[in-house]
């Protein structure tokens, strides 16, 4: 049995057909095709969250949307609703394989939607490679890549002569035309399976290095774009949410404005929106202090969390200077932020403080009370 002091890492991510039990009920993850939600689909998801969940939805780093607090008895009704909205895969296996991130700044003529659809079809084939549960793809074929910091094992990127298909962690790939991109990605996936590892980047490390096939030797694109921030963009307006969580009523209000695109930055892109939308909890500007803290669901929503995380993160946000980040984790898994940062980890005895590292890094200070943590933060950020 799992306890807060001994968190268990799942080898898979939840889906709609295969939800995950959490402290507040089932987590039902919706994976919009190509990261798109029509107004009708977004309104339908909001209604399902209100009727069968607790009215809260999470935006994930995989550009998915999670309904929270779904009772097991209501799961079939949720599936019926998602199926009627065109948001359900044919099987749990097909759903798990369709782990595809899409650059949200695509245009209709840049090939992104064609590649995303063709990749989804290839992964749904009966002879598709059986990949590890968290293995993913990124379709990042806009002029300037933006998904470089998002987790993906095989990346499809724009190149002057076509599409660059490359393995994560490697600086080179194969340049092919649009119609060859998906077969080449499947070839790379099968090469990965032949070398046996949980993630592609592990094969690029010095201790486990595996040379790529000869044709994957074209240098990758340089100078990816900076991480997007809330505010106006060419396609509309990027809107963020505190801790990536949105009320169902807020999603419905945003859907009334038009189509939505999912992003891996816990933001929604409101297509064609020319002005900052109004609404409680919306983050519409890049200087909002809430962008400087990251916190997982925490207790009681997560069964493995040792304490509530978000109230503490909300209190500490004003102490985090611009350009810095504070991670507050409910356990040592650090699901919300796997990268190094000043980190607080909940334990049964209090919060452990890691000056710079991930949630599993040995702490510098142990068992701090929430009331005393604030006094330890200024020296950490000033030193950095």
C-alpha atoms as a printed R data frame, in Angstrom:
    type eleno elety resid chain resno       x      y       z
1   ATOM     1    CA   UNK     A     1   0.000  0.000   0.000
2   ATOM     2    CA   UNK     A     2   1.296  3.447  -0.945
3   ATOM     3    CA   UNK     A     3   1.924  6.075   1.716
4   ATOM     4    CA   UNK     A     4   2.886  9.737   1.427
5   ATOM     5    CA   UNK     A     5   6.439  8.887   2.479
6   ATOM     6    CA   UNK     A     6   6.794  6.154  -0.165
7   ATOM     7    CA   UNK     A     7   5.140  7.517  -3.333
8   ATOM     8    CA   UNK     A     8   4.622  5.131  -6.205
9   ATOM     9    CA   UNK     A     9   5.402  6.185  -9.766
10  ATOM    10    CA   UNK     A    10   2.831  5.028 -12.301
11  ATOM    11    CA   UNK     A    11   4.157  3.635 -15.573
12  ATOM    12    CA   UNK     A    12   1.283  5.156 -17.517
13  ATOM    13    CA   UNK     A    13  -0.740  8.328 -17.807
14  ATOM    14    CA   UNK     A    14  -4.508  8.417 -17.289
15  ATOM    15    CA   UNK     A    15  -6.858  8.599 -20.210
16  ATOM    16    CA   UNK     A    16 -10.584  8.778 -20.739
17  ATOM    17    CA   UNK     A    17 -10.936  5.030 -21.330
18  ATOM    18    CA   UNK     A    18  -8.421  4.217 -18.594
19  ATOM    19    CA   UNK     A    19  -8.852  6.832 -15.841
20  ATOM    20    CA   UNK     A    20  -6.770  7.042 -12.681
21  ATOM    21    CA   UNK     A    21  -8.096  7.065  -9.128
22  ATOM    22    CA   UNK     A    22  -7.103 10.078  -7.055
23  ATOM    23    CA   UNK     A    23  -8.109 11.451  -3.687
24  ATOM    24    CA   UNK     A    24 -11.095 13.312  -5.114
25  ATOM    25    CA   UNK     A    25 -12.370 10.579  -7.437
26  ATOM    26    CA   UNK     A    26 -11.401  9.479 -10.926
27  ATOM    27    CA   UNK     A    27  -9.135 11.637 -13.072
28  ATOM    28    CA   UNK     A    28 -10.454 11.377 -16.642
29  ATOM    29    CA   UNK     A    29  -7.968 12.749 -19.155
30  ATOM    30    CA   UNK     A    30  -9.299 14.042 -22.481
31  ATOM    31    CA   UNK     A    31  -6.785 14.136 -25.339
32  ATOM    32    CA   UNK     A    32  -8.142 16.561 -27.970
33  ATOM    33    CA   UNK     A    33  -7.149 15.574 -31.487
34  ATOM    34    CA   UNK     A    34  -4.312 17.848 -32.722
35  ATOM    35    CA   UNK     A    35  -4.834 19.904 -29.567
36  ATOM    36    CA   UNK     A    36  -8.020 21.485 -30.924
37  ATOM    37    CA   UNK     A    37 -11.345 22.090 -29.209
38  ATOM    38    CA   UNK     A    38 -14.304 23.485 -31.088
39  ATOM    39    CA   UNK     A    39 -16.679 25.692 -29.094
40  ATOM    40    CA   UNK     A    40 -19.178 22.826 -28.969
41  ATOM    41    CA   UNK     A    41 -16.562 20.389 -27.687
42  ATOM    42    CA   UNK     A    42 -15.324 22.772 -24.996
43  ATOM    43    CA   UNK     A    43 -18.896 23.489 -23.880
44  ATOM    44    CA   UNK     A    44 -19.607 19.767 -23.795
45  ATOM    45    CA   UNK     A    45 -16.547 19.035 -21.644
46  ATOM    46    CA   UNK     A    46 -17.538 21.823 -19.266
47  ATOM    47    CA   UNK     A    47 -21.027 20.361 -18.934
48  ATOM    48    CA   UNK     A    48 -19.622 16.876 -18.236
49  ATOM    49    CA   UNK     A    49 -17.318 18.289 -15.558
50  ATOM    50    CA   UNK     A    50 -20.225 20.038 -13.876
51  ATOM    51    CA   UNK     A    51 -22.615 17.096 -14.104
52  ATOM    52    CA   UNK     A    52 -20.313 14.179 -13.326
53  ATOM    53    CA   UNK     A    53 -17.189 15.712 -11.729
54  ATOM    54    CA   UNK     A    54 -16.421 18.336  -9.138
55  ATOM    55    CA   UNK     A    55 -16.463 21.193 -11.653
56  ATOM    56    CA   UNK     A    56 -12.659 21.456 -11.849
57  ATOM    57    CA   UNK     A    57 -10.452 20.675 -14.832
58  ATOM    58    CA   UNK     A    58  -6.660 20.466 -15.076
59  ATOM    59    CA   UNK     A    59  -4.599 21.616 -18.041
60  ATOM    60    CA   UNK     A    60  -1.679 19.214 -18.350
61  ATOM    61    CA   UNK     A    61   1.859 19.550 -19.670
62  ATOM    62    CA   UNK     A    62   0.841 17.155 -22.442
63  ATOM    63    CA   UNK     A    63  -1.751 19.670 -23.705
64  ATOM    64    CA   UNK     A    64  -4.607 17.556 -22.384
65  ATOM    65    CA   UNK     A    65  -7.606 18.386 -20.222
66  ATOM    66    CA   UNK     A    66  -8.512 16.387 -17.106
67  ATOM    67    CA   UNK     A    67 -11.909 16.112 -15.455
68  ATOM    68    CA   UNK     A    68 -11.559 15.695 -11.700
69  ATOM    69    CA   UNK     A    69 -13.788 14.186  -9.047
70  ATOM    70    CA   UNK     A    70 -15.631 11.757 -11.321
71  ATOM    71    CA   UNK     A    71 -17.393  9.000  -9.384
72  ATOM    72    CA   UNK     A    72 -16.729  5.510 -10.800
73  ATOM    73    CA   UNK     A    73 -20.460  5.037 -11.314
74  ATOM    74    CA   UNK     A    74 -20.509  8.148 -13.535
75  ATOM    75    CA   UNK     A    75 -17.578  7.105 -15.725
76  ATOM    76    CA   UNK     A    76 -19.757  5.404 -18.400
77  ATOM    77    CA   UNK     A    77 -21.843  8.572 -18.755
78  ATOM    78    CA   UNK     A    78 -18.677 10.636 -19.175
79  ATOM    79    CA   UNK     A    79 -17.487  8.268 -21.904
80  ATOM    80    CA   UNK     A    80 -20.845  8.515 -23.676
81  ATOM    81    CA   UNK     A    81 -20.570 12.296 -23.582
82  ATOM    82    CA   UNK     A    82 -17.004 12.348 -24.887
83  ATOM    83    CA   UNK     A    83 -17.917  9.889 -27.641
84  ATOM    84    CA   UNK     A    84 -20.766 12.133 -28.786
85  ATOM    85    CA   UNK     A    85 -18.297 15.051 -28.916
86  ATOM    86    CA   UNK     A    86 -15.837 13.125 -31.097
87  ATOM    87    CA   UNK     A    87 -13.216 13.058 -28.334
88  ATOM    88    CA   UNK     A    88 -12.837  9.342 -27.696
89  ATOM    89    CA   UNK     A    89 -10.399  6.822 -29.162
90  ATOM    90    CA   UNK     A    90 -11.429  3.375 -30.323
91  ATOM    91    CA   UNK     A    91  -9.649  1.552 -27.494
92  ATOM    92    CA   UNK     A    92  -7.498  2.189 -24.423
93  ATOM    93    CA   UNK     A    93  -4.492  0.965 -26.413
94  ATOM    94    CA   UNK     A    94  -5.087  3.457 -29.229
95  ATOM    95    CA   UNK     A    95  -5.654  6.223 -26.695
96  ATOM    96    CA   UNK     A    96  -2.391  5.468 -24.875
97  ATOM    97    CA   UNK     A    97  -0.394  5.403 -28.108
98  ATOM    98    CA   UNK     A    98  -1.789  8.771 -29.275
99  ATOM    99    CA   UNK     A    99   0.588 10.748 -27.088
100 ATOM   100    CA   UNK     A   100   1.103 13.642 -29.501
101 ATOM   101    CA   UNK     A   101   2.009 17.255 -28.760
102 ATOM   102    CA   UNK     A   102   1.201 19.823 -31.442
103 ATOM   103    CA   UNK     A   103   2.693 23.305 -31.769
104 ATOM   104    CA   UNK     A   104  -0.389 25.486 -31.124
105 ATOM   105    CA   UNK     A   105   0.827 28.247 -33.441
106 ATOM   106    CA   UNK     A   106   0.148 26.278 -36.621
107 ATOM   107    CA   UNK     A   107  -1.422 27.775 -39.726
108 ATOM   108    CA   UNK     A   108  -3.719 25.850 -42.092
109 ATOM   109    CA   UNK     A   109  -1.069 25.580 -44.823
110 ATOM   110    CA   UNK     A   110   2.040 24.578 -42.840
111 ATOM   111    CA   UNK     A   111   1.360 20.830 -42.760
112 ATOM   112    CA   UNK     A   112   0.967 20.555 -38.983
113 ATOM   113    CA   UNK     A   113  -2.615 19.293 -38.976
114 ATOM   114    CA   UNK     A   114  -1.886 16.836 -41.785
115 ATOM   115    CA   UNK     A   115   1.085 15.415 -39.874
116 ATOM   116    CA   UNK     A   116  -0.817 15.218 -36.575
117 ATOM   117    CA   UNK     A   117  -3.710 13.340 -38.205
118 ATOM   118    CA   UNK     A   118  -1.422 10.987 -40.136
119 ATOM   119    CA   UNK     A   119   0.604 10.266 -36.993
120 ATOM   120    CA   UNK     A   120  -2.562  9.504 -35.002
121 ATOM   121    CA   UNK     A   121  -3.690  7.101 -37.751
122 ATOM   122    CA   UNK     A   122  -0.277  5.378 -37.829
123 ATOM   123    CA   UNK     A   123  -0.262  4.913 -34.063
124 ATOM   124    CA   UNK     A   124  -3.787  3.452 -34.188
125 ATOM   125    CA   UNK     A   125  -2.824  0.765 -36.732
126 ATOM   126    CA   UNK     A   126  -2.862 -2.795 -35.513
127 ATOM   127    CA   UNK     A   127   0.840 -3.164 -36.374
128 ATOM   128    CA   UNK     A   128   1.890  0.087 -34.682
129 ATOM   129    CA   UNK     A   129   4.905 -0.299 -32.384
130 ATOM   130    CA   UNK     A   130   4.033 -1.034 -28.751
131 ATOM   131    CA   UNK     A   131   5.828  1.843 -27.044
132 ATOM   132    CA   UNK     A   132   6.321  2.575 -23.328
133 ATOM   133    CA   UNK     A   133   3.433  4.296 -21.583
134 ATOM   134    CA   UNK     A   134   4.954  7.770 -21.431
135 ATOM   135    CA   UNK     A   135   6.614  7.676 -24.878
136 ATOM   136    CA   UNK     A   136   5.483 10.689 -26.885
137 ATOM   137    CA   UNK     A   137   5.752 12.619 -30.150
138 ATOM   138    CA   UNK     A   138   5.983 16.359 -30.864
139 ATOM   139    CA   UNK     A   139   4.752 17.891 -34.122
140 ATOM   140    CA   UNK     A   140   6.648 21.186 -34.023
141 ATOM   141    CA   UNK     A   141   6.625 22.180 -37.688
142 ATOM   142    CA   UNK     A   142   5.962 25.903 -37.435
143 ATOM   143    CA   UNK     A   143   8.793 28.179 -38.628
144 ATOM   144    CA   UNK     A   144  10.194 28.505 -35.098
145 ATOM   145    CA   UNK     A   145  10.000 25.534 -32.755
146 ATOM   146    CA   UNK     A   146   8.459 26.043 -29.309
147 ATOM   147    CA   UNK     A   147   8.140 22.507 -27.925
148 ATOM   148    CA   UNK     A   148  11.845 21.983 -27.178
149 ATOM   149    CA   UNK     A   149  11.303 22.098 -23.396
150 ATOM   150    CA   UNK     A   150   8.239 19.819 -23.538
151 ATOM   151    CA   UNK     A   151   8.647 16.088 -23.065
152 ATOM   152    CA   UNK     A   152   8.705 14.118 -26.332
153 ATOM   153    CA   UNK     A   153  10.739 11.177 -27.608
154 ATOM   154    CA   UNK     A   154  10.405 11.721 -31.350
155 ATOM   155    CA   UNK     A   155  10.234 15.243 -32.753
156 ATOM   156    CA   UNK     A   156   9.016 16.425 -36.141
157 ATOM   157    CA   UNK     A   157  10.339 19.912 -36.903
158 ATOM   158    CA   UNK     A   158  10.484 22.283 -39.846
159 ATOM   159    CA   UNK     A   159  13.630 22.194 -42.007
160 ATOM   160    CA   UNK     A   160  14.502 24.269 -45.105
161 ATOM   161    CA   UNK     A   161  14.245 21.167 -47.312
162 ATOM   162    CA   UNK     A   162  11.254 19.512 -45.635
163 ATOM   163    CA   UNK     A   163  10.534 17.927 -42.245
164 ATOM   164    CA   UNK     A   164  13.290 16.994 -39.794
165 ATOM   165    CA   UNK     A   165  12.488 13.783 -37.893
166 ATOM   166    CA   UNK     A   166  14.790 13.416 -34.900
167 ATOM   167    CA   UNK     A   167  15.191 11.462 -31.688
168 ATOM   168    CA   UNK     A   168  14.994 13.407 -28.444
169 ATOM   169    CA   UNK     A   169  18.430 14.013 -26.936
170 ATOM   170    CA   UNK     A   170  20.220 13.727 -30.282
171 ATOM   171    CA   UNK     A   171  21.388 16.841 -32.199
172 ATOM   172    CA   UNK     A   172  20.661 15.366 -35.635
173 ATOM   173    CA   UNK     A   173  17.820 13.776 -37.558
174 ATOM   174    CA   UNK     A   174  16.586 12.802 -41.025
175 ATOM   175    CA   UNK     A   175  15.143 15.378 -43.440
176 ATOM   176    CA   UNK     A   176  12.260 14.009 -45.518
177 ATOM   177    CA   UNK     A   177   9.303 15.375 -47.441
178 ATOM   178    CA   UNK     A   178   5.883 15.787 -45.837
179 ATOM   179    CA   UNK     A   179   4.578 12.408 -47.026
180 ATOM   180    CA   UNK     A   180   7.599 10.521 -45.698
181 ATOM   181    CA   UNK     A   181   7.640 12.136 -42.257
182 ATOM   182    CA   UNK     A   182   5.304  9.683 -40.508
183 ATOM   183    CA   UNK     A   183   6.842  6.483 -41.944
184 ATOM   184    CA   UNK     A   184  10.240  7.855 -40.899
185 ATOM   185    CA   UNK     A   185   8.955  8.562 -37.373
186 ATOM   186    CA   UNK     A   186   7.634  4.988 -37.152
187 ATOM   187    CA   UNK     A   187  11.021  3.700 -38.352
188 ATOM   188    CA   UNK     A   188  12.689  5.666 -35.568
189 ATOM   189    CA   UNK     A   189  10.190  4.303 -33.020
190 ATOM   190    CA   UNK     A   190  11.003  0.736 -34.039
191 ATOM   191    CA   UNK     A   191  14.738  1.483 -33.846
192 ATOM   192    CA   UNK     A   192  14.140  2.693 -30.303
193 ATOM   193    CA   UNK     A   193  12.351 -0.534 -29.356
194 ATOM   194    CA   UNK     A   194  15.211 -2.597 -30.747
195 ATOM   195    CA   UNK     A   195  17.579 -0.916 -28.310
196 ATOM   196    CA   UNK     A   196  15.331 -1.252 -25.241
197 ATOM   197    CA   UNK     A   197  14.800  1.752 -22.975
198 ATOM   198    CA   UNK     A   198  11.944  3.598 -21.325
199 ATOM   199    CA   UNK     A   199  12.717  6.966 -22.959
200 ATOM   200    CA   UNK     A   200  14.562  7.973 -26.122
201 ATOM   201    CA   UNK     A   201  16.888 10.507 -24.482
202 ATOM   202    CA   UNK     A   202  18.411  7.729 -22.354
203 ATOM   203    CA   UNK     A   203  19.982  6.309 -25.526
204 ATOM   204    CA   UNK     A   204  21.817  9.605 -26.120
205 ATOM   205    CA   UNK     A   205  23.599  9.641 -22.749
206 ATOM   206    CA   UNK     A   206  27.337  8.814 -22.583
207 ATOM   207    CA   UNK     A   207  26.766  5.709 -20.442
208 ATOM   208    CA   UNK     A   208  24.113  4.163 -22.718
209 ATOM   209    CA   UNK     A   209  24.869  5.834 -26.056
210 ATOM   210    CA   UNK     A   210  23.421  4.225 -29.178
211 ATOM   211    CA   UNK     A   211  24.379  5.720 -32.571
212 ATOM   212    CA   UNK     A   212  21.456  6.627 -34.783
213 ATOM   213    CA   UNK     A   213  20.945  4.990 -38.188
214 ATOM   214    CA   UNK     A   214  23.110  6.621 -40.889
215 ATOM   215    CA   UNK     A   215  20.405  8.728 -42.492
216 ATOM   216    CA   UNK     A   216  19.585 10.509 -39.215
217 ATOM   217    CA   UNK     A   217  22.632 12.782 -39.381
218 ATOM   218    CA   UNK     A   218  21.281 16.203 -40.462
219 ATOM   219    CA   UNK     A   219  21.837 18.875 -37.760
220 ATOM   220    CA   UNK     A   220  18.722 20.015 -35.925
221 ATOM   221    CA   UNK     A   221  17.371 23.531 -36.114
222 ATOM   222    CA   UNK     A   222  19.105 26.126 -33.944
223 ATOM   223    CA   UNK     A   223  17.657 28.909 -31.788
224 ATOM   224    CA   UNK     A   224  14.181 27.682 -30.767
225 ATOM   225    CA   UNK     A   225  11.736 30.334 -29.641
226 ATOM   226    CA   UNK     A   226  11.511 31.431 -26.022
227 ATOM   227    CA   UNK     A   227   8.779 29.862 -23.909
228 ATOM   228    CA   UNK     A   228   5.459 31.603 -24.659
229 ATOM   229    CA   UNK     A   229   3.818 33.787 -22.024
230 ATOM   230    CA   UNK     A   230   0.195 34.851 -21.458
231 ATOM   231    CA   UNK     A   231  -0.873 37.726 -23.651
232 ATOM   232    CA   UNK     A   232  -1.603 38.557 -27.297
233 ATOM   233    CA   UNK     A   233  -0.117 36.397 -30.057
234 ATOM   234    CA   UNK     A   234  -0.630 36.377 -33.808
235 ATOM   235    CA   UNK     A   235  -3.341 33.707 -33.515
236 ATOM   236    CA   UNK     A   236  -5.322 35.295 -30.665
237 ATOM   237    CA   UNK     A   237  -4.679 35.437 -26.923
238 ATOM   238    CA   UNK     A   238  -2.837 33.039 -24.629
239 ATOM   239    CA   UNK     A   239  -4.608 32.686 -21.286
240 ATOM   240    CA   UNK     A   240  -3.099 31.019 -18.214
241 ATOM   241    CA   UNK     A   241  -4.669 29.670 -15.036
242 ATOM   242    CA   UNK     A   242  -3.427 29.422 -11.488
243 ATOM   243    CA   UNK     A   243  -1.737 26.012 -11.144
244 ATOM   244    CA   UNK     A   244  -3.178 25.081 -14.528
245 ATOM   245    CA   UNK     A   245  -6.649 24.513 -13.080
246 ATOM   246    CA   UNK     A   246  -9.830 25.912 -14.584
247 ATOM   247    CA   UNK     A   247 -13.435 25.983 -13.425
248 ATOM   248    CA   UNK     A   248 -15.900 24.326 -15.781
249 ATOM   249    CA   UNK     A   249 -17.921 27.554 -15.882
250 ATOM   250    CA   UNK     A   250 -14.812 29.472 -16.981
251 ATOM   251    CA   UNK     A   251 -14.131 26.976 -19.768
252 ATOM   252    CA   UNK     A   252 -17.723 27.396 -20.947
253 ATOM   253    CA   UNK     A   253 -17.355 31.199 -20.946
254 ATOM   254    CA   UNK     A   254 -14.140 31.006 -22.978
255 ATOM   255    CA   UNK     A   255 -15.721 28.563 -25.425
256 ATOM   256    CA   UNK     A   256 -18.425 31.119 -26.123
257 ATOM   257    CA   UNK     A   257 -15.675 33.307 -27.632
258 ATOM   258    CA   UNK     A   258 -14.624 30.735 -30.221
259 ATOM   259    CA   UNK     A   259 -12.344 27.775 -30.854
260 ATOM   260    CA   UNK     A   260  -9.597 26.849 -28.394
261 ATOM   261    CA   UNK     A   261  -6.162 25.342 -28.848
262 ATOM   262    CA   UNK     A   262  -4.480 23.382 -26.082
263 ATOM   263    CA   UNK     A   263  -0.859 24.104 -25.126
264 ATOM   264    CA   UNK     A   264   1.737 22.246 -22.995
265 ATOM   265    CA   UNK     A   265   2.268 25.373 -20.852
266 ATOM   266    CA   UNK     A   266  -1.030 25.051 -18.948
267 ATOM   267    CA   UNK     A   267  -2.486 27.824 -21.100
268 ATOM   268    CA   UNK     A   268  -5.266 27.967 -23.664
269 ATOM   269    CA   UNK     A   269  -4.967 29.795 -26.965
270 ATOM   270    CA   UNK     A   270  -8.217 31.622 -27.729
271 ATOM   271    CA   UNK     A   271  -8.372 31.742 -31.522
272 ATOM   272    CA   UNK     A   272  -8.983 35.210 -32.966
273 ATOM   273    CA   UNK     A   273  -9.297 36.887 -29.543
274 ATOM   274    CA   UNK     A   274  -8.073 40.492 -29.888
275 ATOM   275    CA   UNK     A   275  -8.531 41.642 -26.283
276 ATOM   276    CA   UNK     A   276  -7.702 40.170 -22.893
277 ATOM   277    CA   UNK     A   277 -10.693 38.117 -21.736
278 ATOM   278    CA   UNK     A   278 -12.319 38.846 -18.406
279 ATOM   279    CA   UNK     A   279 -12.996 36.223 -15.790
280 ATOM   280    CA   UNK     A   280 -12.045 35.061 -12.346
281 ATOM   281    CA   UNK     A   281  -8.702 33.341 -12.092
282 ATOM   282    CA   UNK     A   282  -7.530 34.121 -15.628
283 ATOM   283    CA   UNK     A   283  -3.863 35.013 -16.105
284 ATOM   284    CA   UNK     A   284  -3.623 37.266 -19.148
285 ATOM   285    CA   UNK     A   285  -0.301 39.092 -18.617
286 ATOM   286    CA   UNK     A   286   3.276 37.726 -18.368
287 ATOM   287    CA   UNK     A   287   4.172 39.531 -15.124
288 ATOM   288    CA   UNK     A   288   1.517 37.836 -12.962
289 ATOM   289    CA   UNK     A   289   3.220 36.453  -9.786
290 ATOM   290    CA   UNK     A   290   1.144 33.271 -10.033
291 ATOM   291    CA   UNK     A   291   3.297 32.235 -12.985
292 ATOM   292    CA   UNK     A   292   6.319 31.993 -10.664
293 ATOM   293    CA   UNK     A   293   4.983 29.076  -8.599
294 ATOM   294    CA   UNK     A   294   4.242 25.520  -9.649
295 ATOM   295    CA   UNK     A   295   2.307 23.163  -7.403
296 ATOM   296    CA   UNK     A   296   0.789 19.738  -7.927
297 ATOM   297    CA   UNK     A   297  -2.724 18.836  -6.796
298 ATOM   298    CA   UNK     A   298  -1.487 18.036  -3.275
299 ATOM   299    CA   UNK     A   299  -3.624 16.673  -0.462
300 ATOM   300    CA   UNK     A   300  -6.414 15.733  -0.297
301 ATOM   301    CA   UNK     A   301  -6.815 15.543  -4.078
302 ATOM   302    CA   UNK     A   302  -3.785 13.298  -4.524
303 ATOM   303    CA   UNK     A   303  -3.596 10.056  -2.558
304 ATOM   304    CA   UNK     A   304   0.205 10.211  -2.342
305 ATOM   305    CA   UNK     A   305   0.582 13.823  -1.202
306 ATOM   306    CA   UNK     A   306   1.611 14.399   2.413
307 ATOM   307    CA   UNK     A   307   0.081 17.891   2.662
308 ATOM   308    CA   UNK     A   308  -1.816 20.575   0.800
309 ATOM   309    CA   UNK     A   309   0.464 22.362  -1.661
310 ATOM   310    CA   UNK     A   310  -1.461 25.078  -3.463
311 ATOM   311    CA   UNK     A   311  -2.455 27.255  -0.497
312 ATOM   312    CA   UNK     A   312   1.225 27.443   0.485
313 ATOM   313    CA   UNK     A   313   2.359 28.147  -3.084
314 ATOM   314    CA   UNK     A   314  -0.263 30.880  -3.400
315 ATOM   315    CA   UNK     A   315   1.032 32.518  -0.198
316 ATOM   316    CA   UNK     A   316   4.665 32.339  -1.308
317 ATOM   317    CA   UNK     A   317   4.169 33.570  -4.895
318 ATOM   318    CA   UNK     A   318   4.768 37.223  -4.002
319 ATOM   319    CA   UNK     A   319   8.191 36.312  -2.572
320 ATOM   320    CA   UNK     A   320   9.432 34.802  -5.834
321 ATOM   321    CA   UNK     A   321  11.186 37.463  -7.932
322 ATOM   322    CA   UNK     A   322  10.454 37.893 -11.666
323 ATOM   323    CA   UNK     A   323  12.346 35.383 -13.761
324 ATOM   324    CA   UNK     A   324  12.504 32.851 -10.918
325 ATOM   325    CA   UNK     A   325  10.404 29.807 -10.109
326 ATOM   326    CA   UNK     A   326   9.367 27.965  -6.952
327 ATOM   327    CA   UNK     A   327   8.138 24.376  -7.055
328 ATOM   328    CA   UNK     A   328   5.913 23.052  -4.248
329 ATOM   329    CA   UNK     A   329   5.432 19.273  -4.419
330 ATOM   330    CA   UNK     A   330   3.151 17.041  -2.392
331 ATOM   331    CA   UNK     A   331   5.660 14.176  -2.487
332 ATOM   332    CA   UNK     A   332   9.091 13.263  -3.812
333 ATOM   333    CA   UNK     A   333   7.807 12.318  -7.276
334 ATOM   334    CA   UNK     A   334   7.602 15.966  -8.347
335 ATOM   335    CA   UNK     A   335   4.972 15.303 -11.030
336 ATOM   336    CA   UNK     A   336   4.224 18.977 -11.662
337 ATOM   337    CA   UNK     A   337   7.801 20.006 -12.451
338 ATOM   338    CA   UNK     A   338  10.498 17.436 -13.259
339 ATOM   339    CA   UNK     A   339  13.159 20.115 -13.847
340 ATOM   340    CA   UNK     A   340  15.508 21.548 -11.220
341 ATOM   341    CA   UNK     A   341  14.375 24.623  -9.268
342 ATOM   342    CA   UNK     A   342  14.095 25.791  -5.658
343 ATOM   343    CA   UNK     A   343  11.714 23.127  -4.387
344 ATOM   344    CA   UNK     A   344   9.567 22.415  -1.330
345 ATOM   345    CA   UNK     A   345   8.506 18.817  -0.748
346 ATOM   346    CA   UNK     A   346   5.718 17.867   1.669
347 ATOM   347    CA   UNK     A   347   6.457 15.097   4.158
348 ATOM   348    CA   UNK     A   348   4.515 13.848   7.186
349 ATOM   349    CA   UNK     A   349   6.865 15.927   9.381
350 ATOM   350    CA   UNK     A   350   6.628 19.184   7.403
351 ATOM   351    CA   UNK     A   351   8.147 20.597   4.219
352 ATOM   352    CA   UNK     A   352  11.680 19.768   3.107
353 ATOM   353    CA   UNK     A   353  13.533 22.547   1.281
354 ATOM   354    CA   UNK     A   354  15.801 21.862  -1.693
355 ATOM   355    CA   UNK     A   355  17.700 24.996  -2.631
356 ATOM   356    CA   UNK     A   356  18.025 23.847  -6.237
357 ATOM   357    CA   UNK     A   357  17.028 20.460  -7.552
358 ATOM   358    CA   UNK     A   358  14.090 18.192  -8.300
359 ATOM   359    CA   UNK     A   359  11.681 16.841  -5.702
360 ATOM   360    CA   UNK     A   360  13.744 13.671  -5.214
361 ATOM   361    CA   UNK     A   361  17.001 15.581  -4.565
362 ATOM   362    CA   UNK     A   362  18.296 15.219  -0.971
363 ATOM   363    CA   UNK     A   363  16.968 18.251   0.928
364 ATOM   364    CA   UNK     A   364  19.066 21.049   2.409
365 ATOM   365    CA   UNK     A   365  16.587 21.640   5.238
366 ATOM   366    CA   UNK     A   366  13.990 19.272   6.632
367 ATOM   367    CA   UNK     A   367  10.591 19.423   8.326
368 ATOM   368    CA   UNK     A   368   9.937 23.163   7.993
369 ATOM   369    CA   UNK     A   369   6.544 24.425   9.080
370 ATOM   370    CA   UNK     A   370   4.535 26.398   6.507
371 ATOM   371    CA   UNK     A   371   4.707 29.453   8.798
372 ATOM   372    CA   UNK     A   372   8.514 29.574   8.765
373 ATOM   373    CA   UNK     A   373   9.248 28.755   5.123
374 ATOM   374    CA   UNK     A   374   8.984 32.360   3.914
375 ATOM   375    CA   UNK     A   375  12.052 33.397   5.908
376 ATOM   376    CA   UNK     A   376  14.252 30.891   4.045
377 ATOM   377    CA   UNK     A   377  13.340 31.937   0.504
378 ATOM   378    CA   UNK     A   378  14.911 35.413  -0.012
379 ATOM   379    CA   UNK     A   379  18.520 34.208   0.425
380 ATOM   380    CA   UNK     A   380  17.927 31.405  -2.071
381 ATOM   381    CA   UNK     A   381  16.629 33.666  -4.799
382 ATOM   382    CA   UNK     A   382  19.146 36.449  -4.107
383 ATOM   383    CA   UNK     A   383  21.981 33.931  -4.385
384 ATOM   384    CA   UNK     A   384  20.763 32.774  -7.767
